Amino acid sequence: MTLMENPKWILEGALLTSDVPLSVASLRECLDKRFTKAQVLQLLEELREDWAGRALELREVGDGLWRFQSVSQMREVLKRLHPEEAPKYSRTVMETLAVIAYRQPVTRGDIEKIRGVSVNPNAIKTLMDRNWIEVIGRRETVGHPELLATTRQFLVDLGLNSLQDLPSIGPEEEPSTEAFELFEGQNLQEKMPARVKDLTQLAAIDEEHAKLESLIEPLKLGEKNGEENGVG
């Protein structure tokens, strides 16, 4: 059988040589649209099974994008090949990202009330420059503050298909409802509370921070990024 007679080989070659995840529509183009979306998805599932148990796996990321990536067991091997450390993000950046990822959409005021400190504009800028968060609208309340949410690129970089794939937070880790409410209709003239002192709330934020960082760091292996990420 020749290459052009085997659509699965064509998809495999396209995915392995692409620098970015590919959509089903793009993969259909590789096959000259000779196959329906459902047929392409079936071929992808077969391809995923073909690669099961190997060093690379085929995964759907970013809600409908497909790519090959190394399995988790390969991380130590890749670290030896690429000893340079992955970019480190500051605690402020990671806490801000955790709040947005788990509580979106949120305003800067929401983030401040959850974290108990003013939002560092450099943290928001770092996340926007990385294309992990974006403004998706404005809240219908006093001042019409911007609503922040994570992007599709955030899912792709963390190897997630949807937000439901984020590490779950168990009931015992969940802060009080009051601390994480979305503040619909919140009066922006409301007095800002003092810095959060409840150890349960702080522990929950630390847990979300750690879970996100564990997803991000392995994906940076070998990436050359000269951006400054150490904002405080």
C-alpha positions in Angstrom: 0.0 0.0 0.0 1.4 3.4 -1.0 1.4 6.4 1.3 -1.5 8.2 -0.5 -3.6 5.0 -0.2 -3.3 5.1 3.6 -5.1 8.1 5.1 -3.9 7.2 8.6 -0.2 7.5 7.6 -1.0 10.9 6.0 -2.5 12.1 9.3 0.4 10.7 11.3 2.9 12.5 9.1 1.1 15.8 9.2 0.8 15.7 13.0 4.4 14.6 13.6 5.8 17.3 11.5 3.6 20.2 12.6 4.9 22.8 15.0 1.4 23.5 16.2 -1.7 21.4 17.1 -3.9 20.7 14.1 -7.7 20.9 13.9 -9.9 18.3 12.2 -10.6 20.8 9.4 -6.9 21.2 8.7 -6.4 17.4 8.8 -9.3 17.0 6.3 -7.5 19.3 4.0 -4.5 17.0 4.1 -6.8 14.2 2.9 -8.2 16.5 0.1 -11.6 16.4 2.0 -12.1 12.8 0.9 -13.2 11.9 4.4 -15.9 13.4 6.6 -15.2 14.9 10.0 -16.6 11.8 11.7 -14.3 9.6 9.6 -11.2 11.7 10.4 -12.1 11.5 14.1 -12.3 7.7 13.8 -8.9 7.6 12.1 -7.4 9.8 14.9 -8.8 7.4 17.5 -7.2 4.5 15.6 -3.9 6.4 15.4 -4.1 7.1 19.1 -4.5 3.4 19.8 -1.6 2.5 17.5 0.7 4.8 19.6 -0.5 3.6 23.0 2.3 2.6 25.3 5.0 4.3 23.3 7.1 7.4 24.2 4.8 9.7 22.2 1.0 9.9 22.5 -1.6 11.5 20.3 -3.8 13.8 22.3 -6.6 16.2 21.8 -5.9 19.6 23.3 -7.4 23.0 23.3 -10.9 21.8 22.5 -10.6 20.2 19.1 -6.9 20.4 18.3 -4.7 17.4 17.9 -1.0 16.9 18.5 1.7 14.3 19.4 3.5 14.9 22.7 5.8 13.0 25.0 4.3 10.9 27.7 4.9 11.9 31.3 7.4 9.1 31.9 9.7 10.8 29.3 10.1 13.9 31.4 13.3 12.8 33.1 14.8 11.7 29.8 14.0 15.0 28.2 15.4 16.9 31.1 18.8 15.2 30.5 18.6 16.1 26.8 17.5 19.7 27.6 19.1 20.6 30.9 18.2 24.3 30.7 15.4 25.0 33.2 11.9 25.9 32.2 10.9 29.5 32.7 9.8 30.0 36.3 6.7 32.1 37.0 6.5 34.0 40.3 4.0 33.1 43.0 2.0 36.2 42.2 1.6 35.2 38.5 0.7 31.6 39.4 -1.8 32.6 42.1 -3.4 35.1 39.7 -3.6 32.4 36.9 -5.1 29.9 39.4 -7.8 32.3 40.4 -8.7 33.1 36.8 -8.5 29.5 35.6 -10.7 28.1 38.4 -13.1 31.0 38.9 -13.5 32.6 35.5 -14.8 34.9 34.4 -13.5 37.2 37.0 -12.6 40.9 37.3 -9.5 42.4 38.9 -11.7 43.3 41.8 -12.6 39.6 42.2 -9.0 38.5 42.1 -8.1 41.1 44.7 -10.9 40.0 47.0 -9.9 36.3 46.7 -6.1 36.9 47.1 -6.5 39.7 49.6 -4.0 42.0 47.9 -4.0 44.4 45.0 -3.6 42.9 41.5 -0.1 43.3 40.3 -0.4 44.7 36.7 2.8 43.0 35.7 1.2 39.6 36.6 -1.8 40.3 34.3 0.6 41.6 31.6 2.7 38.4 31.8 -0.3 36.2 31.5 -1.7 38.2 28.5 1.7 38.3 26.8 1.9 34.5 27.2 -1.6 34.4 25.6 -3.0 32.5 28.6 -5.7 35.0 29.6 -7.9 37.5 27.7 -10.7 40.0 28.2 -14.0 38.5 27.2 -16.3 41.3 28.1 -17.4 43.6 30.9 -19.5 43.1 34.0 -22.8 44.9 34.1 -22.1 46.8 37.3 -20.7 50.1 38.4 -17.6 51.0 36.3 -18.1 48.0 33.9 -14.9 46.2 34.9 -13.3 43.9 32.4 -13.9 40.2 32.7 -10.9 37.9 32.5 -10.8 34.3 31.3 -8.3 31.8 30.1 -7.7 31.3 26.3 -7.5 28.3 24.0 -3.7 28.7 24.0 -3.8 28.1 27.8 -5.4 24.7 27.2 -3.0 23.9 24.4 0.1 24.8 26.4 -1.1 22.7 29.4 -2.1 19.8 27.2 -5.8 20.1 28.2 -8.8 19.5 26.1 -11.1 21.6 28.2 -11.3 23.4 31.5 -12.9 20.3 32.9 -9.5 18.6 32.6 -8.0 21.0 35.1 -6.8 19.2 38.3 -9.9 18.8 40.5 -10.2 20.5 43.9 -11.6 18.2 46.5 -14.3 19.5 49.0 -11.7 19.5 51.7 -9.6 21.9 49.7 -12.4 24.2 48.7 -12.4 27.7 50.4 -15.6 29.1 51.7 -18.3 30.0 49.1 -18.1 33.7 50.2 -14.4 33.8 49.4 -14.8 32.5 45.8 -18.2 33.9 44.8 -18.2 35.7 41.4 -19.6 38.9 43.0 -22.3 39.4 40.4 -23.6 43.0 40.7 -20.8 43.8 43.2 -20.6 47.4 44.1 -17.1 48.6 43.2 -17.3 51.2 46.0 -17.5 48.3 48.5 -14.6 48.5 51.0 -11.7 46.2 50.0 -11.1 43.6 52.8 -7.8 43.3 54.6 -5.3 40.7 53.3 -6.6 37.2 53.6 -5.6 35.6 56.8 -7.7 32.4 56.8 -5.2 29.6 56.5 -7.8 27.4 54.8 -8.2 30.0 52.0 -4.4 30.4 51.6 -3.8 26.7 51.5 -6.4 26.3 48.8 -4.8 29.0 46.7 -1.4 27.3 47.2 -2.9 24.0 46.1 -4.3 25.5 42.9 -1.0 27.3 42.2 0.9 24.0 42.6 -1.4 22.0 40.4 -1.2 24.5 37.6 2.6 24.8 37.9 3.0 21.0 37.7 1.1 21.1 34.4 3.0 24.0 32.9 6.6 23.2 33.7 7.1 20.0 31.8 5.7 21.6 28.6 8.6 24.1 28.6 11.4 21.7 28.1 13.7 22.8 25.4 11.7 26.0 24.7 13.8 29.1 24.3 12.0 32.0 25.8 13.7 35.2 26.6 10.7 36.9 28.2 11.0 38.1 31.8 8.6 36.0 33.9 9.7 36.8 37.4 7.3 39.6 38.3 6.4 39.9 41.9 
